[in-house]
Amino acid sequence: MFQRDSFFRGLIAALFIFLVTPVSSKEPSTVVLQCNSAQHPMICKALAEALKAQRPELNLIVAEDTTPVDTGGPDQTSTLTISYHQLKRTNTLLSGQLIWQDQGGRRVDGPVLGLTIMDSTLRGKDLSPFALALVQSSDLPI
């Protein structure tokens, strides 16, 4: 009987330690989206919405692509900065990619995606599916 009680106490203690120990995560606590909103206001908005759709609890900061960003904390390792780079844009065509740094500090270029509209010109509503495809296909560490 004594051995069984000590076994259960050990099991309960191990379970308690497992439940209260925080799990280390490689996901960033803050994501900064650097995007030139003066030049690309609709795609910047669509990308922010797509990132929030991908991970609703995301602490997202949208900043100009030339502005240094203060994330309000000393731990910059928990911050991921993503930049949108537009490669081409006309009235009917848009192509671009997301760029960020991996955990080792190396630049990562996401895939280049394009959007072409055949029967009209590009509008804001056309950019939401494009932005969502960019976020989903880039395999961002979020």
LOMAR-415786 format. One record per atom (N, C-alpha, C): x negated, y negated, z; residue in three letters. Coordinates in steps of 0.05 Angstrom, whole numbers, padded with zeros to 5 digits, always signed. Layout:
// LOMAR-415786
XYZALA
...
***
This chain:
// LOMAR-415786
-00017+00024+00000MET
+00000+00000+00000MET
-00018-00025+00000MET
-00039-00025+00016PHE
-00057-00048+00018PHE
-00071-00053-00009PHE
-00078-00032-00023GLN
-00092-00035-00048GLN
-00073-00047-00069GLN
-00048-00039-00068ARG
-00028-00049-00087ARG
-00023-00078-00082ARG
-00021-00087-00057ASP
-00017-00115-00050ASP
-00040-00132-00060ASP
-00064-00123-00055SER
-00088-00139-00063SER
-00089-00140-00094SER
-00081-00118-00107PHE
-00080-00118-00137PHE
-00061-00140-00147PHE
-00037-00141-00135PHE
-00017-00160-00143PHE
-00026-00189-00137PHE
-00039-00193-00114ARG
-00049-00219-00107ARG
-00070-00228-00127ARG
-00088-00210-00135GLY
-00108-00216-00155GLY
-00096-00222-00182GLY
-00075-00207-00189LEU
-00061-00211-00214LEU
-00047-00238-00214LEU
-00034-00245-00192ILE
-00020-00271-00190ILE
-00040-00294-00191ILE
-00063-00291-00177ALA
-00084-00312-00177ALA
-00095-00316-00205ALA
-00100-00294-00220ALA
-00110-00296-00247ALA
-00090-00309-00265ALA
-00064-00302-00262LEU
-00043-00314-00278LEU
-00041-00344-00272LEU
-00043-00351-00247PHE
-00041-00379-00239PHE
-00064-00395-00251PHE
-00088-00384-00250ILE
-00111-00398-00261ILE
-00108-00402-00291ILE
-00098-00381-00304PHE
-00093-00382-00333PHE
-00073-00404-00340PHE
-00052-00406-00324LEU
-00031-00425-00330LEU
-00038-00454-00325LEU
-00055-00459-00305VAL
-00061-00487-00298VAL
-00087-00497-00310VAL
-00103-00479-00323THR
-00128-00488-00335THR
-00121-00501-00362THR
-00130-00525-00366PRO
-00125-00538-00392PRO
-00139-00524-00415PRO
-00126-00523-00437VAL
-00137-00510-00461VAL
-00152-00531-00477VAL
-00176-00525-00484SER
-00192-00543-00500SER
-00182-00543-00528SER
-00179-00566-00540SER
-00168-00568-00567SER
-00187-00584-00584SER
-00190-00576-00609LYS
-00207-00590-00627LYS
-00190-00612-00642LYS
-00165-00613-00637GLU
-00148-00633-00650GLU
-00154-00660-00638GLU
-00156-00680-00655PRO
-00162-00707-00645PRO
-00138-00718-00629PRO
-00143-00734-00609SER
-00121-00747-00594SER
-00111-00771-00608SER
-00128-00783-00625THR
-00120-00807-00640THR
-00128-00804-00669THR
-00111-00812-00687VAL
-00118-00812-00716VAL
-00115-00841-00726VAL
-00136-00850-00739VAL
-00136-00877-00751VAL
-00133-00873-00781VAL
-00113-00884-00793LEU
-00109-00884-00822LEU
-00119-00911-00833LEU
-00141-00910-00846GLN
-00151-00935-00859GLN
-00141-00936-00887GLN
-00127-00958-00893CYS
-00113-00960-00919CYS
-00111-00990-00925CYS
-00116-00998-00949ASN
-00114-01026-00957ASN
-00085-01032-00962ASN
-00071-01042-00942SER
-00042-01047-00944SER
-00036-01071-00961SER
-00055-01089-00964ALA
-00050-01112-00982ALA
-00049-01102-01011ALA
-00066-01083-01018GLN
-00068-01073-01045GLN
-00049-01050-01050GLN
-00044-01033-01029HIS
-00028-01009-01032HIS
-00007-01007-01010HIS
+00011-01027-01007PRO
+00029-01027-00984PRO
+00047-01003-00983PRO
+00058-00994-01006MET
+00077-00972-01006MET
+00064-00945-01000MET
+00040-00940-01011ILE
+00027-00915-01006ILE
+00016-00913-00977ILE
+00008-00936-00966CYS
-00001-00936-00938CYS
+00022-00928-00920CYS
+00045-00940-00924LYS
+00069-00933-00908LYS
+00077-00904-00912LYS
+00076-00894-00937ALA
+00084-00867-00942ALA
+00064-00847-00929ALA
+00038-00854-00929LEU
+00018-00836-00917LEU
+00022-00835-00886LEU
+00027-00858-00874ALA
+00032-00859-00845ALA
+00057-00841-00838ALA
+00078-00843-00854GLU
+00101-00827-00850GLU
+00095-00797-00854GLU
+00079-00791-00874ALA
+00072-00763-00879ALA
+00055-00751-00856ALA
+00037-00767-00846LEU
+00020-00757-00823LEU
+00038-00752-00799LEU
+00057-00770-00794LYS
+00075-00766-00771LYS
+00094-00743-00775LYS
+00101-00738-00800ALA
+00118-00715-00806ALA
+00102-00689-00802ALA
+00077-00689-00808GLN
+00060-00665-00805GLN
+00056-00659-00775GLN
+00052-00680-00759ARG
+00048-00676-00730ARG
+00062-00700-00716ARG
+00087-00696-00708PRO
+00103-00718-00697PRO
+00091-00731-00671PRO
+00077-00716-00655GLU
+00066-00726-00630GLU
+00039-00741-00634GLU
+00031-00744-00659LEU
+00006-00757-00666LEU
+00005-00786-00657LEU
-00017-00794-00644ASN
-00023-00822-00637ASN
-00036-00834-00662ASN
-00021-00847-00679LEU
-00030-00857-00704LEU
-00034-00887-00704LEU
-00057-00896-00713ILE
-00063-00925-00716ILE
-00068-00930-00745ILE
-00054-00949-00757VAL
-00058-00956-00785VAL
-00074-00982-00785VAL
-00096-00981-00800ALA
-00115-01004-00800ALA
-00123-01009-00829ALA
-00132-01033-00834GLU
-00143-01040-00860GLU
-00169-01024-00864GLU
-00174-01017-00889ASP
-00197-01000-00894ASP
-00224-01014-00890ASP
-00225-01039-00886THR
-00250-01053-00881THR
-00253-01063-00852THR
-00234-01057-00835THR
-00234-01067-00808THR
-00243-01046-00788THR
-00263-01052-00772PRO
-00271-01033-00750PRO
-00247-01030-00731PRO
-00243-01006-00721VAL
-00220-01000-00705VAL
-00228-00993-00677VAL
-00216-01008-00657ASP
-00220-01001-00629ASP
-00197-00984-00621ASP
-00202-00959-00614THR
-00181-00940-00607THR
-00174-00942-00577THR
-00187-00960-00563GLY
-00180-00964-00535GLY
-00192-00945-00516GLY
-00210-00928-00524GLY
-00222-00909-00506GLY
-00252-00904-00512GLY
-00267-00895-00492PRO
-00295-00890-00497PRO
-00301-00865-00513PRO
-00282-00846-00513ASP
-00286-00820-00526ASP
-00279-00821-00556ASP
-00299-00830-00572GLN
-00294-00831-00601GLN
-00293-00804-00614GLN
-00302-00783-00600THR
-00302-00756-00612THR
-00273-00746-00614THR
-00254-00757-00599SER
-00227-00748-00601SER
-00211-00766-00621SER
-00225-00781-00637THR
-00213-00798-00657THR
-00221-00788-00685THR
-00201-00785-00702LEU
-00206-00778-00730LEU
-00198-00801-00747LEU
-00216-00810-00764THR
-00210-00832-00782THR
-00206-00821-00810THR
-00183-00827-00822ILE
-00177-00817-00849ILE
-00174-00842-00867ILE
-00186-00841-00890SER
-00184-00863-00909SER
-00170-00853-00934SER
-00154-00871-00945TYR
-00141-00865-00971TYR
-00158-00879-00992TYR
-00165-00864-01013HIS
-00180-00876-01035HIS
-00164-00872-01061HIS
-00155-00894-01072GLN
-00140-00893-01097GLN
-00160-00892-01120GLN
-00157-00873-01137LEU
-00175-00870-01160LEU
-00164-00883-01185LEU
-00138-00882-01189LYS
-00126-00894-01212LYS
-00097-00901-01207LYS
-00089-00924-01218ARG
-00061-00931-01216ARG
-00052-00948-01240ARG
-00030-00939-01252THR
-00017-00955-01272THR
+00012-00957-01264THR
+00029-00967-01282ASN
+00057-00969-01276ASN
+00071-00941-01274ASN
+00058-00921-01286THR
+00071-00895-01287THR
+00053-00873-01275THR
+00029-00880-01266LEU
+00010-00859-01257LEU
-00004-00868-01232LEU
-00009-00849-01214LEU
-00024-00855-01189LEU
-00040-00830-01183LEU
-00066-00834-01176SER
-00082-00812-01167SER
-00100-00822-01144SER
-00104-00805-01124GLY
-00120-00812-01101GLY
-00126-00788-01084GLY
-00141-00793-01062GLN
-00149-00772-01044GLN
-00153-00783-01016GLN
-00153-00765-00997LEU
-00159-00772-00969LEU
-00188-00764-00964LEU
-00202-00780-00948ILE
-00229-00775-00940ILE
-00232-00778-00910ILE
-00247-00760-00897TRP
-00251-00762-00868TRP
-00277-00749-00862TRP
-00285-00748-00836GLN
-00309-00735-00827GLN
-00302-00711-00811GLN
-00318-00689-00815ASP
-00313-00665-00800ASP
-00326-00668-00772ASP
-00325-00648-00756GLN
-00335-00649-00728GLN
-00365-00653-00728GLN
-00379-00645-00749GLY
-00408-00649-00751GLY
-00416-00676-00762GLY
-00396-00693-00768GLY
-00402-00719-00779GLY
-00405-00720-00809GLY
-00401-00698-00822ARG
-00404-00697-00851ARG
-00378-00707-00865ARG
-00381-00721-00887ARG
-00359-00731-00902ARG
-00344-00708-00916ARG
-00318-00709-00914VAL
-00301-00688-00927VAL
-00283-00703-00946VAL
-00284-00695-00971ASP
-00266-00706-00992ASP
-00243-00687-00996ASP
-00219-00696-00991GLY
-00195-00680-00997GLY
-00191-00677-01027GLY
-00173-00660-01035PRO
-00168-00657-01063PRO
-00157-00682-01076PRO
-00163-00686-01101VAL
-00152-00709-01116VAL
-00125-00700-01126VAL
-00104-00715-01119LEU
-00077-00709-01129LEU
-00068-00732-01147LEU
-00051-00725-01165GLY
-00040-00746-01183GLY
-00010-00744-01185GLY
+00002-00766-01191LEU
+00031-00768-01195LEU
+00036-00783-01220LEU
+00052-00772-01238THR
+00059-00785-01263THR
+00089-00786-01265THR
+00100-00809-01272ILE
+00128-00813-01277ILE
+00132-00817-01307ILE
+00148-00802-01319MET
+00151-00803-01348MET
+00173-00823-01357MET
+00195-00824-01342ASP
+00218-00839-01352ASP
+00223-00866-01339ASP
+00205-00875-01321SER
+00207-00901-01309SER
+00180-00909-01298SER
+00180-00929-01281THR
+00155-00938-01268THR
+00155-00927-01239THR
+00131-00926-01228LEU
+00128-00917-01200LEU
+00142-00936-01181LEU
+00157-00924-01162ARG
+00171-00939-01141ARG
+00164-00927-01114ARG
+00171-00942-01094GLY
+00165-00933-01066GLY
+00176-00905-01060GLY
+00200-00899-01069LYS
+00212-00873-01063LYS
+00196-00850-01076LYS
+00182-00856-01098ASP
+00166-00835-01111ASP
+00141-00828-01095ASP
+00132-00846-01077LEU
+00107-00842-01063LEU
+00109-00823-01039LEU
+00132-00820-01028SER
+00135-00803-01004SER
+00127-00774-01010SER
+00137-00762-01032PRO
+00128-00734-01037PRO
+00099-00733-01044PRO
+00088-00753-01057PHE
+00059-00754-01064PHE
+00043-00755-01038PHE
+00050-00772-01019ALA
+00036-00775-00994ALA
+00037-00750-00978ALA
+00061-00737-00977LEU
+00064-00712-00962LEU
+00046-00690-00974LEU
+00045-00689-01001ALA
+00028-00669-01014ALA
-00001-00674-01008ALA
-00010-00700-01008LEU
-00037-00706-01001LEU
-00044-00696-00973LEU
-00027-00702-00954VAL
-00032-00694-00926VAL
-00033-00663-00924VAL
-00013-00650-00936GLN
-00012-00621-00933GLN
-00034-00607-00948GLN
-00043-00617-00970SER
-00063-00603-00986SER
-00092-00609-00976SER
-00095-00629-00960SER
-00122-00637-00951SER
-00133-00621-00929SER
-00117-00605-00916ASP
-00126-00588-00893ASP
-00140-00605-00872ASP
-00126-00626-00864LEU
-00137-00645-00844LEU
-00138-00631-00817LEU
-00158-00637-00801PRO
-00161-00625-00774PRO
-00143-00638-00754PRO
-00117-00639-00759ILE
-00098-00651-00740ILE
-00078-00630-00731ILE
***
